[in-house]
């Protein structure tokens, strides 16, 4: 029988399915519910030191629906946790006490200050986190303070901050979370590796406008008649996420990858693993489907493995990567296939004359 158990950066996951940082991991109660439902890991909602100002607005979500009213995209303008960090220290302890065998990953974000990053990291580990995810990627949270994606778009700062945190990690895993709001996602990924990161999480949400209300002419979600660009997620972003995960996997095989983006079912998760992901995160998925979606993730992935004869996740991780190539190579492959087809047809006398006789002669000439 195949197994979903996997070890990533020394962390033993019962399955590779992880709750992504956000509303489904916003306190101890909800994180414990996720673990009770069967998720292999949880990345806590991003937090910072208590004096970081965080004020959320309502409403802060928007849905993109297909003509058939299916949810295909989701936008949020939610900030990081608005709770004091001291509350998070209690949450981490409670979750690990309740589920000591599950993987709890803290998510932290701070301004460009060594002391602040090292303090929030050290206190998170001391409270029980098994690993840390460094949020270099929130597209709409505190950009005016150089935090989130504003920091993640600067590879030099990604490397510096990652190194600050690894200095106090004492060998415990560090994942740097990558922003897709950048031309080349391998640049900050390479910087994270240089800074000592064990892995990267990719991708975070894409900065977007979910739509315009044609009655009011106001962008959505609308707050007091106004809006701001927010993080776009769910099924519609999967093609972009798969491309970026594949780019990281092909360029930086030294890094482990927690694949994120458009994971709504087992098929989506499997695709992330086929392009190199070691674990797969979902945040919007459980927000819209509930924590029970992990059952289909588990059953669907096991069925896929049985179908192909795979015993472990390693048996198919990255299996699709060798099939990516350049457009020029595709042209060469197609030309070669046409040449072989013409050569095969020319083997039969009945085929002579169907094409240009010179091409048919050349196909049978060894020193052409």
C-alpha positions in Angstrom: 0.0 0.0 0.0 1.3 3.5 -0.8 2.0 5.9 2.1 1.6 9.7 2.4 4.0 9.9 5.2 6.9 12.2 4.3 9.9 13.8 6.0 10.8 17.3 4.9 13.8 19.1 6.4 13.7 16.7 9.3 10.0 17.2 10.0 7.9 14.1 9.9 4.5 14.8 8.3 1.8 12.1 8.4 0.6 13.5 5.0 1.9 16.4 2.9 -1.2 18.5 3.2 -0.8 21.7 5.2 -3.1 24.6 6.1 -1.7 27.8 4.7 -1.2 30.8 6.8 -4.4 32.8 7.1 -8.0 32.7 8.5 -8.0 28.9 8.8 -5.1 29.2 11.3 -5.9 32.4 13.1 -6.0 31.0 16.7 -5.4 27.8 18.8 -9.0 26.6 18.5 -9.1 26.7 14.7 -5.6 25.2 14.3 -6.6 22.3 16.6 -9.7 21.8 14.5 -7.5 21.5 11.4 -5.3 18.9 13.0 -8.3 17.0 14.3 -9.7 16.9 10.7 -6.5 15.2 9.5 -4.2 17.9 8.1 -0.6 17.0 8.3 0.7 20.5 9.2 -0.5 24.0 9.9 1.2 27.3 9.1 -0.2 29.8 11.7 -1.5 33.1 10.6 1.3 35.6 10.2 2.2 37.5 13.4 4.6 40.2 14.4 5.7 41.8 17.7 2.9 43.4 19.6 3.8 47.0 18.8 3.3 46.5 15.1 0.0 48.3 14.2 -2.6 46.0 12.6 -6.2 47.2 11.9 -8.4 45.1 9.7 -11.5 46.4 7.8 -14.8 44.8 6.9 -15.7 43.6 4.4 -12.3 42.3 3.3 -13.0 39.4 0.9 -14.3 39.2 -2.7 -15.2 36.3 -4.9 -14.7 35.8 -8.6 -17.4 33.6 -10.1 -17.8 31.9 -13.4 -20.9 32.4 -15.5 -22.2 29.3 -13.8 -21.7 30.9 -10.4 -18.8 28.6 -9.4 -16.1 30.2 -7.2 -12.9 30.3 -9.3 -11.1 33.2 -7.6 -10.9 34.8 -4.2 -9.4 38.2 -3.1 -8.6 39.3 0.4 -7.3 42.6 1.8 -6.8 41.0 5.3 -3.7 42.0 7.2 -1.6 39.8 9.5 -2.9 38.8 12.9 -4.2 41.7 15.0 -3.6 39.9 18.3 -0.7 40.6 20.6 2.2 38.3 20.1 1.9 37.1 23.7 -1.4 35.5 22.7 0.4 33.7 19.9 2.9 32.3 22.4 0.0 30.8 24.3 -1.6 29.5 21.1 1.5 27.7 20.0 1.9 26.0 23.3 -1.8 24.9 23.4 -1.6 23.5 19.9 1.6 21.5 20.5 0.2 20.2 23.8 -2.9 19.0 22.0 -1.2 17.6 18.9 2.5 17.0 19.7 2.9 14.7 16.7 1.7 17.2 14.1 3.8 19.9 12.4 3.2 23.4 13.6 4.9 26.1 11.6 4.9 29.7 12.8 4.6 32.5 10.2 6.4 35.8 11.1 6.7 39.2 9.4 8.6 42.2 10.6 10.2 45.4 9.5 13.8 45.5 8.3 15.3 45.3 11.8 17.6 42.4 13.0 16.5 42.6 16.6 12.8 42.4 15.8 13.1 39.5 13.4 15.4 37.5 15.8 13.1 38.2 18.8 9.9 37.1 17.1 11.7 34.1 15.7 13.2 33.0 19.0 10.0 33.4 20.9 8.1 31.5 18.3 10.5 28.5 18.6 10.5 28.7 22.4 6.7 28.5 22.4 6.7 25.3 20.4 6.9 25.9 16.7 8.6 23.1 14.8 9.6 25.5 12.0 9.2 29.0 10.8 7.9 30.5 7.6 9.2 34.0 6.8 6.5 36.1 5.2 8.3 38.0 2.5 5.2 37.9 0.3 2.0 39.5 1.7 1.0 41.7 -1.3 -1.1 44.3 0.6 0.1 44.3 4.2 2.4 47.2 5.4 4.2 47.9 2.1 4.7 51.5 3.4 6.9 50.0 6.1 8.8 47.8 3.6 7.2 44.6 4.9 5.7 41.6 3.1 6.0 41.6 -0.7 7.9 45.0 -0.6 10.7 43.1 1.2 10.3 39.9 -0.8 10.8 41.8 -4.1 14.3 42.8 -2.9 16.6 39.7 -3.0 19.3 41.4 -1.0 16.9 41.9 1.9 15.5 38.4 1.6 19.0 37.0 2.0 19.8 39.3 4.9 16.6 38.6 6.9 16.8 34.9 6.2 20.3 34.9 7.6 19.2 36.9 10.7 16.6 34.2 11.5 18.8 31.2 10.8 21.3 32.6 13.3 18.8 32.0 16.1 17.1 28.9 14.6 19.7 26.5 16.0 19.2 24.1 13.0 15.4 24.2 13.1 13.8 24.5 9.6 13.3 27.9 8.0 11.1 28.4 5.0 11.1 31.7 3.1 7.7 32.5 1.6 8.0 33.8 -2.0 5.9 36.6 -3.6 4.6 36.0 -7.2 4.5 39.7 -7.7 7.9 39.7 -9.2 9.4 39.1 -12.7 11.7 36.2 -11.7 10.7 34.2 -8.6 14.0 32.3 -8.7 15.9 35.5 -7.7 14.5 35.8 -4.2 14.5 32.0 -3.9 18.2 31.9 -4.6 18.7 34.7 -2.1 16.8 32.8 0.5 19.0 29.8 -0.1 22.1 32.0 0.3 20.7 33.2 3.6 20.4 29.7 4.9 16.8 28.8 4.2 16.0 25.1 4.1 13.1 25.6 1.8 10.6 28.1 0.3 6.9 28.3 0.2 5.4 29.4 -3.1 3.3 31.2 -4.1 1.6 33.7 -2.0 -1.4 35.6 -3.4 -1.2 37.7 -6.5 -1.9 41.4 -6.2 -5.2 42.0 -8.0 -8.5 43.8 -8.4 -11.3 41.2 -8.1 -13.7 43.3 -10.2 -15.9 46.4 -10.4 -19.5 46.7 -9.4 -21.3 47.9 -12.5 -24.1 49.5 -10.6 -22.0 51.6 -8.2 -18.8 51.7 -10.4 -16.9 50.9 -7.2 -14.0 48.3 -7.0 -14.6 45.3 -4.9 -14.4 44.5 -2.0 -15.9 47.9 -1.2 -15.2 49.5 2.1 -16.9 52.9 2.7 -17.1 53.4 -1.1 -13.4 52.6 -1.7 -11.1 49.6 -2.1 -7.5 48.6 -2.5 -5.7 46.0 -4.5 -5.6 42.7 -2.6 -4.3 39.2 -2.7 -5.9 36.9 -5.3 -6.1 33.2 -4.7 -8.0 29.9 -5.3 -8.4 27.8 -8.4 -7.8 30.6 -11.0 -4.2 31.1 -9.8 -3.1 27.5 -10.1 -1.5 27.8 -13.6 0.7 30.6 -12.4 1.6 28.8 -9.2 2.5 25.6 -11.0 4.8 27.5 -13.4 6.6 29.3 -10.5 6.9 26.1 -8.4 8.4 24.4 -11.4 10.8 27.2 -12.0 12.1 27.1 -8.5 12.4 23.3 -8.5 14.3 23.2 -11.8 16.7 26.1 -10.8 17.3 25.3 -7.2 17.0 21.6 -6.4 18.7 22.2 -3.1 15.6 23.8 -1.7 12.5 22.0 -0.5 9.2 23.6 -1.7 5.9 23.9 -0.1 3.6 24.4 -3.1 0.8 26.9 -2.8 -1.8 28.2 -5.2 -5.1 27.0 -6.5 -5.3 23.8 -4.4 -9.0 22.8 -4.3 -8.8 19.0 -4.6 -6.4 16.1 -4.9 -5.7 16.7 -8.5 -4.4 20.2 -7.8 -2.2 19.0 -5.0 -0.8 16.1 -7.1 0.1 18.6 -9.9 2.0 20.7 -7.4 4.0 17.6 -6.3 4.6 16.6 -9.9 6.4 19.9 -10.5 8.5 19.6 -7.4 6.5 20.4 -4.2 7.4 18.4 -1.1 4.3 19.6 0.8 1.2 21.3 -0.5 -0.6 24.2 1.3 -4.2 25.3 1.0 -5.8 28.3 2.6 -8.7 29.6 0.5 -9.7 25.9 -0.1 -10.6 25.2 3.5 -12.1 28.6 3.9 -14.6 27.8 1.2 -14.9 24.0 1.5 -14.2 23.4 5.2 -11.4 21.4 6.8 -13.0 18.2 5.7 -11.6 18.7 2.2 -8.4 17.0 3.5 -10.2 13.7 3.3 -10.5 14.0 -0.5 -6.9 15.2 -0.7 -5.8 12.0 1.1 -8.1 9.6 -0.7 -7.5 11.1 -4.2 -3.7 11.1 -3.8 -3.6 7.5 -2.6 -5.8 6.5 -5.5 -3.5 8.2 -7.9 -0.5 6.5 -6.3 -2.1 3.1 -6.5 -3.0 3.6 -10.2 0.6 4.3 -11.1 2.2 1.9 -8.7 3.9 4.6 -6.6 4.7 3.7 -3.0 5.9 7.0 -1.7 5.6 10.7 -2.6 9.3 10.6 -3.6 8.4 8.2 -6.4 6.6 10.9 -8.4 7.7 14.2 -7.0 9.1 16.3 -9.8 8.2 13.7 -12.4 6.8 16.2 -14.8 9.8 18.6 -14.7 11.8 16.8 -17.5 9.0 17.5 -19.9 9.4 21.3 -19.8 11.6 22.7 -22.5 11.9 25.8 -24.8 9.7 26.8 -27.7 12.7 26.4 -30.1 13.2 22.8 -28.8 9.5 22.1 -29.4 9.9 23.2 -33.0 12.9 20.9 -33.4 11.0 18.0 -31.9 8.1 18.5 -34.2 10.4 18.8 -37.2 12.2 15.5 -36.3 8.8 13.8 -35.9 7.8 14.9 -39.4 11.1 13.8 -40.8 10.7 10.3 -39.3 7.2 10.1 -40.6 8.3 11.0 -44.1 11.1 8.4 -43.9 8.7 5.7 -42.8 6.3 6.4 -45.6 9.0 6.4 -48.1 9.8 2.8 -47.2 6.8 1.7 -49.2 6.6 1.9 -53.0 3.0 2.9 -52.8 3.9 6.0 -51.0 6.2 7.4 -53.8 4.7 10.5 -55.4 2.5 11.5 -52.5 5.1 14.1 -51.5 7.9 16.0 -53.3 10.0 13.3 -55.0 13.2 15.1 -54.0 12.2 14.9 -50.3 11.4 11.2 -50.7 14.7 10.5 -52.3 16.6 12.4 -49.6 14.8 10.4 -46.9 16.4 7.2 -48.4 19.8 8.7 -49.0 22.4 8.0 -46.3 24.9 10.7 -47.2 22.5 13.5 -48.1 
